[in-house]
Amino acid sequence: MPSSSSAGPNAGKKAPLAAAVFWLQAFRPARTRINAWERWRIVLGAFAGILVAGLACHVAGGTNASGLLWLVAPMGASAVLVFGVPASPLAQPWSVVGGNTLSALVGIACARWIGPPELAAAVAVGAAIGLMLALRCLHPPGGASALMMVLGGITDPWFALFPVLFNAVLLALAGIAYNNATRRAYPHRQQPVAHREGLSPARAADADLDAVLARYNQVLDVSRDDLKALLEQMKWQAYQRKLAGIRCADIMSRDLVTVTHSTPLAHAWALLRERRIKALPVVDADFRIVGIVTLADFMRAAELEGYQGMDAKLRKLLGAIGPSGKPPVVGQIMTRQVRVASEQRYLVDLVPLFGGTGHHHIPIIADNGRLTGIITQSDMVAALFEPPKQPL
């Protein structure tokens, strides 16, 4: 029997409304995630850049120059890019200089040779964008430079040199000085595209990023290197967040293989080989840890300094008979000083032990001191590994 719907006859009307609201949310301005210092850095940089370009060009053009022939309006937009987003590919010196100057030349040509101003304006902007893309100097204010030439009826090619080229060069130089003085790399170095063949893992990751960007096939207002750095920082942030929330009880191995102080060495050695493990916790009658025996303990007891004679020395150790007439036991070779951790301890606290002190196995104990598990390097790697979701 089909279930009855509680949505009623208005259910079909809500879906288009929700879709419309969702679409309208795209017009909401994004939050600018920068602090007050960065905001002031941008404001003062744009002020200084326009001031330098304006004063120098005004003096070069003569103090009697009328109008704004010594400073063109698109430089204001260029200043936003140069000082606001100096890492953007659209804001690099060649983009500023080439984009503005070449676009101005395109606009001048269209103003001179195309009669209808509407057509001249459209051709100027479109051709300017095409030329900037071809010459790797895409710069949004370049479109304004081309349009300005048409709307102003400017047909003199020298105008592209002065004031446009002169303005752009001075603004770029001011950007180089100011951005580097305020610890913003400018120009922003662009790394070459990596090819996959014969690459190291790090270079292979670069090739993967290039492949994704090629499939994305859109102009990004962020450099490839900055995008790579952001992705690496995001992965590190996620790694820290994930690691900070994991406790030892969440990942420890509970299928324990233990021995006692009196377990014969031959039996302990057989357990290590059968289970293909490298350490055995040593417990007492109350299952409290009193030591640990590892492959290193066997090698030290057998006085193994190399592979030569290993089999013979191990057989001698395992088959030895002590003064009491009994075979050697675990208690004779085990390591008694054992680093342990509680079940509720965070995994992040164990990273220095695995990474810096040479520990490969850390027994985990409950609040009552009883052994409840063990964490190995393999357990930690498995806990931190999480394959990324396949992109849609």
ChimeraX attribute file (.defattr): number of C-alpha atoms within 10 A of each C-alpha:
attribute: neighborCount
match mode: 1-to-1
recipient: residues
	/A:1	3
	/A:2	4
	/A:3	5
	/A:4	7
	/A:5	8
	/A:6	7
	/A:7	9
	/A:8	8
	/A:9	9
	/A:10	8
	/A:11	11
	/A:12	10
	/A:13	9
	/A:14	12
	/A:15	11
	/A:16	11
	/A:17	11
	/A:18	11
	/A:19	11
	/A:20	11
	/A:21	11
	/A:22	11
	/A:23	11
	/A:24	10
	/A:25	10
	/A:26	9
	/A:27	8
	/A:28	8
	/A:29	7
	/A:30	7
	/A:31	6
	/A:32	7
	/A:33	7
	/A:34	8
	/A:35	8
	/A:36	8
	/A:37	9
	/A:38	13
	/A:39	13
	/A:40	11
	/A:41	16
	/A:42	22
	/A:43	15
	/A:44	13
	/A:45	23
	/A:46	26
	/A:47	14
	/A:48	18
	/A:49	25
	/A:50	20
	/A:51	14
	/A:52	17
	/A:53	23
	/A:54	22
	/A:55	13
	/A:56	16
	/A:57	21
	/A:58	19
	/A:59	12
	/A:60	14
	/A:61	16
	/A:62	10
	/A:63	10
	/A:64	8
	/A:65	12
	/A:66	10
	/A:67	7
	/A:68	11
	/A:69	15
	/A:70	24
	/A:71	23
	/A:72	17
	/A:73	14
	/A:74	21
	/A:75	26
	/A:76	17
	/A:77	15
	/A:78	28
	/A:79	28
	/A:80	17
	/A:81	24
	/A:82	32
	/A:83	28
	/A:84	19
	/A:85	17
	/A:86	26
	/A:87	24
	/A:88	19
	/A:89	25
	/A:90	26
	/A:91	32
	/A:92	25
	/A:93	23
	/A:94	20
	/A:95	25
	/A:96	28
	/A:97	25
	/A:98	23
	/A:99	32
	/A:100	32
	/A:101	26
	/A:102	24
	/A:103	34
	/A:104	31
	/A:105	25
	/A:106	27
	/A:107	35
	/A:108	29
	/A:109	20
	/A:110	28
	/A:111	28
	/A:112	17
	/A:113	10
	/A:114	16
	/A:115	10
	/A:116	10
	/A:117	14
	/A:118	12
	/A:119	13
	/A:120	24
	/A:121	22
	/A:122	16
	/A:123	20
	/A:124	30
	/A:125	24
	/A:126	16
	/A:127	18
	/A:128	28
	/A:129	23
	/A:130	14
	/A:131	18
	/A:132	21
	/A:133	13
	/A:134	10
	/A:135	14
	/A:136	15
	/A:137	24
	/A:138	27
	/A:139	27
	/A:140	20
	/A:141	25
	/A:142	30
	/A:143	25
	/A:144	22
	/A:145	29
	/A:146	35
	/A:147	28
	/A:148	23
	/A:149	27
	/A:150	28
	/A:151	14
	/A:152	11
	/A:153	15
	/A:154	20
	/A:155	18
	/A:156	14
	/A:157	15
	/A:158	13
	/A:159	19
	/A:160	25
	/A:161	16
	/A:162	19
	/A:163	22
	/A:164	27
	/A:165	21
	/A:166	21
	/A:167	28
	/A:168	29
	/A:169	19
	/A:170	19
	/A:171	29
	/A:172	26
	/A:173	16
	/A:174	22
	/A:175	27
	/A:176	21
	/A:177	15
	/A:178	23
	/A:179	21
	/A:180	13
	/A:181	11
	/A:182	12
	/A:183	8
	/A:184	17
	/A:185	14
	/A:186	23
	/A:187	20
	/A:188	18
	/A:189	13
	/A:190	12
	/A:191	10
	/A:192	10
	/A:193	13
	/A:194	16
	/A:195	14
	/A:196	16
	/A:197	9
	/A:198	8
	/A:199	13
	/A:200	10
	/A:201	10
	/A:202	9
	/A:203	16
	/A:204	16
	/A:205	15
	/A:206	22
	/A:207	18
	/A:208	15
	/A:209	19
	/A:210	19
	/A:211	16
	/A:212	11
	/A:213	14
	/A:214	10
	/A:215	9
	/A:216	10
	/A:217	9
	/A:218	8
	/A:219	11
	/A:220	13
	/A:221	12
	/A:222	15
	/A:223	19
	/A:224	22
	/A:225	17
	/A:226	14
	/A:227	13
	/A:228	15
	/A:229	12
	/A:230	12
	/A:231	13
	/A:232	12
	/A:233	12
	/A:234	12
	/A:235	12
	/A:236	12
	/A:237	12
	/A:238	12
	/A:239	13
	/A:240	12
	/A:241	12
	/A:242	14
	/A:243	18
	/A:244	13
	/A:245	11
	/A:246	17
	/A:247	17
	/A:248	25
	/A:249	22
	/A:250	13
	/A:251	19
	/A:252	21
	/A:253	16
	/A:254	13
	/A:255	9
	/A:256	13
	/A:257	16
	/A:258	19
	/A:259	24
	/A:260	21
	/A:261	20
	/A:262	13
	/A:263	16
	/A:264	19
	/A:265	24
	/A:266	19
	/A:267	14
	/A:268	23
	/A:269	20
	/A:270	11
	/A:271	18
	/A:272	18
	/A:273	11
	/A:274	9
	/A:275	9
	/A:276	9
	/A:277	12
	/A:278	16
	/A:279	23
	/A:280	25
	/A:281	27
	/A:282	26
	/A:283	18
	/A:284	15
	/A:285	8
	/A:286	9
	/A:287	17
	/A:288	17
	/A:289	24
	/A:290	17
	/A:291	23
	/A:292	27
	/A:293	27
	/A:294	21
	/A:295	14
	/A:296	15
	/A:297	17
	/A:298	20
	/A:299	17
	/A:300	12
	/A:301	15
	/A:302	19
	/A:303	13
	/A:304	16
	/A:305	10
	/A:306	8
	/A:307	7
	/A:308	9
	/A:309	10
	/A:310	15
	/A:311	12
	/A:312	10
	/A:313	16
	/A:314	19
	/A:315	12
	/A:316	12
	/A:317	19
	/A:318	19
	/A:319	15
	/A:320	15
	/A:321	12
	/A:322	10
	/A:323	8
	/A:324	7
	/A:325	8
	/A:326	11
	/A:327	16
	/A:328	21
	/A:329	19
	/A:330	25
	/A:331	20
	/A:332	14
	/A:333	21
	/A:334	23
	/A:335	17
	/A:336	13
	/A:337	9
	/A:338	17
	/A:339	13
	/A:340	17
	/A:341	22
	/A:342	20
	/A:343	22
	/A:344	15
	/A:345	14
	/A:346	18
	/A:347	23
	/A:348	18
	/A:349	14
	/A:350	17
	/A:351	15
	/A:352	11
	/A:353	15
	/A:354	16
	/A:355	11
	/A:356	8
	/A:357	9
	/A:358	9
	/A:359	15
	/A:360	15
	/A:361	23
	/A:362	23
	/A:363	25
	/A:364	25
	/A:365	22
	/A:366	15
	/A:367	10
	/A:368	8
	/A:369	14
	/A:370	16
	/A:371	25
	/A:372	21
	/A:373	23
	/A:374	26
	/A:375	22
	/A:376	19
	/A:377	15
	/A:378	10
	/A:379	14
	/A:380	19
	/A:381	10
	/A:382	11
	/A:383	16
	/A:384	13
	/A:385	9
	/A:386	8
	/A:387	6
	/A:388	6
	/A:389	6
	/A:390	5
	/A:391	4
	/A:392	3
